[in-house]
Amino acid sequence: PSCQNRVHLKAGSTIRPHFAHYKKEACAAFSEGETEEHLLGKQQLYDWLVGLGHSVEMEAYLPELMQRPDLLLEGKIAIEFQCSGLSIEKIKERTKGYLNNGYKVVWILGEQFTYRKKLTAFQKACLTKIQNQLVLFHYSVPHKRLEYRYNFQRQQNDKMQQVRQLIKKDHPIILSLSSCADYIPKTLNIKREHQHLLKQFQYPT
């Protein structure tokens, strides 16, 4: 719908069947391509949310943004399952685009971006704000496991303390999402600004 170009069906023995642009007809909305993890993950998340009785669209085209989130929940929450690298500026641009057009947005990170003792600049850009807490979502396709981390606190040794929580199948947290993009700094030193931001959100354990 975004470019009116032709697509063809890919249905081999190793990759989940899906439609793709011809090489010379790719458009900006699909320029990133999709990995097997991404294809399977968004289908699993879709099935889970539909099973809970929610209204969910997969890759719903949003003409005002000329893009499509991986999932659109209840017509107002854009869910992006990010399994490959994307620039921080692109994350900021997409997040602000959703907000400016009345959508909430959450970034769910794949295996490549699993949290390891401290937040990376990329992970900081993908934080979601839920009830004044900064939350980081991860989804494991092999284990069909959605989890989140919150209550981030910097320690004297510069390490980050946090709480990890698995999301049960009937957990309602994903419906409480509101993006923290309003807090994403406009300055180029995003790492320093995010560290300052995290210090403002220190809660008792």
Secondary structure, DSSP 8 states (H G I E B T S, - for coil): --S---EEEE--SSS--EEEE-GGG--GGGTT---HHHHHHHHHHHHHHHHTT--EEES--BTTTTB--SEEETTTEEEEEE-S---HHHHHHHHHHHHHTT-EEEEEE-GGG---SS--HHHHHT-EEETTEEEEEEEETTTTEEEEEEEEEE-TTS-EEEEEEE--TT--GGGG-EE-GGGS-SSS-HHHHHHHHHHT-----
